[in-house]
């Protein structure tokens, strides 16, 4: 359900569970959709034996895309002026992710929010921000 920035106050928080038990299939499907078949994301033997990771891991943009749901679910797609951030840790198969959106500032033309996504071990895997346009006249 979309909310108006006029119904918010600084410090408001919205939490959204993004995924429970991320499946390898989802990671491979994202590889197909994005065209990014880097073996770190799709080849278990390469990821573990060659690169030394505990497993394949999700694309950063998959994590960012899932995180964006808390912004779009809260405000709607059309009101988003910008969304960005940085990847801070790998997301592995089996991980569960929760995003928390916090209202940082409210101006007459837009609202600024921060977004943090954590895994089930409470590790931050994505940290970002978004700018939400004020309601447009109809």
C-alpha positions in Angstrom: 0.0 0.0 0.0 1.5 3.3 -1.0 1.8 6.0 1.5 1.9 9.8 1.0 5.0 11.6 2.3 2.5 13.9 3.9 1.5 11.1 6.3 5.1 10.6 7.5 7.3 12.0 10.3 11.1 11.9 10.6 12.1 8.7 12.3 9.2 6.6 11.0 10.3 3.0 10.2 8.9 0.5 7.8 10.2 -3.1 8.0 9.7 -5.7 5.3 10.8 -9.4 5.1 12.2 -9.7 1.6 13.0 -13.4 1.3 13.1 -16.5 3.5 15.7 -19.1 2.6 17.0 -17.7 -0.7 17.2 -20.5 -3.2 20.0 -21.2 -5.6 17.3 -21.4 -8.3 16.4 -17.7 -7.6 20.1 -16.7 -8.0 20.4 -18.6 -11.3 17.1 -17.2 -12.6 18.5 -13.7 -11.8 21.6 -14.6 -13.8 19.5 -15.5 -16.7 17.3 -12.4 -16.5 20.4 -10.1 -16.1 22.7 -11.9 -18.5 25.3 -12.0 -15.7 26.6 -15.6 -15.6 29.7 -14.8 -13.6 30.6 -18.3 -12.1 30.8 -16.8 -8.6 27.0 -16.7 -8.8 26.3 -19.9 -10.8 29.1 -22.4 -10.4 29.5 -24.0 -7.0 32.9 -25.7 -7.8 34.3 -22.4 -9.1 33.0 -20.4 -6.2 34.3 -22.8 -3.6 37.4 -24.4 -5.0 38.8 -21.7 -7.2 37.6 -18.5 -5.6 37.5 -19.7 -2.0 34.0 -18.7 -1.1 31.8 -20.9 1.0 29.2 -21.2 -1.8 27.9 -19.3 -4.8 26.3 -16.0 -3.8 23.7 -13.6 -5.1 24.4 -10.8 -7.5 24.6 -7.5 -5.7 21.9 -6.1 -8.0 19.6 -8.9 -7.0 20.0 -7.8 -3.3 19.5 -4.2 -4.3 16.4 -5.1 -6.4 14.9 -7.1 -3.5 15.7 -4.2 -1.1 13.9 -1.7 -3.5 10.7 -3.5 -2.7 10.5 -1.8 0.7 10.6 1.6 -1.1 8.2 0.7 -3.9 5.8 -1.1 -1.6 5.8 1.9 0.8 5.6 4.8 -1.7 4.8 3.3 -5.1 7.0 3.2 -8.1 6.0 6.6 -9.7 7.1 8.6 -6.6 10.7 7.4 -6.5 13.1 10.1 -7.6 16.3 8.2 -6.9 17.5 5.0 -5.2 21.0 3.9 -4.6 23.4 2.3 -2.1 26.2 -0.1 -1.6 26.6 -3.8 -1.1 28.3 -4.6 2.2 28.3 -8.4 2.4 27.5 -11.4 0.2 24.1 -13.0 0.2 24.3 -16.8 0.1 21.7 -19.5 -0.6 19.7 -20.1 2.5 19.9 -16.5 3.7 16.8 -14.7 4.8 16.7 -10.9 4.3 14.8 -8.1 6.0 14.8 -4.5 4.9 14.2 -1.5 7.2 13.4 1.9 5.8 13.8 4.9 8.0 12.5 8.4 7.2 15.5 10.7 7.5 14.2 14.1 6.3 11.0 15.6 4.9 11.1 18.7 2.7 8.2 20.4 0.8 9.3 18.7 -2.5 10.6 15.3 -1.3 11.3 12.9 1.5 14.7 11.3 2.0 14.8 7.7 3.5 17.6 5.3 4.3 17.3 1.6 3.7 19.3 -1.2 5.4 19.0 -4.8 4.5 20.2 -7.5 7.0 20.4 -11.2 6.9 19.3 -13.7 9.5 22.7 -13.2 11.3 21.9 -9.5 11.6 24.7 -8.7 9.2 24.1 -5.6 6.9 24.2 -6.8 3.3 23.0 -3.6 1.7 22.9 0.0 2.8 21.2 2.7 0.8 19.0 5.7 0.4 16.1 6.9 -1.7 14.5 10.2 -2.4 10.7 10.2 -2.7 8.9 13.0 -4.6 6.0 14.8 -3.0 2.6 14.0 -4.4 2.2 15.4 -7.9 -0.9 17.5 -8.7 -3.6 15.6 -10.7 
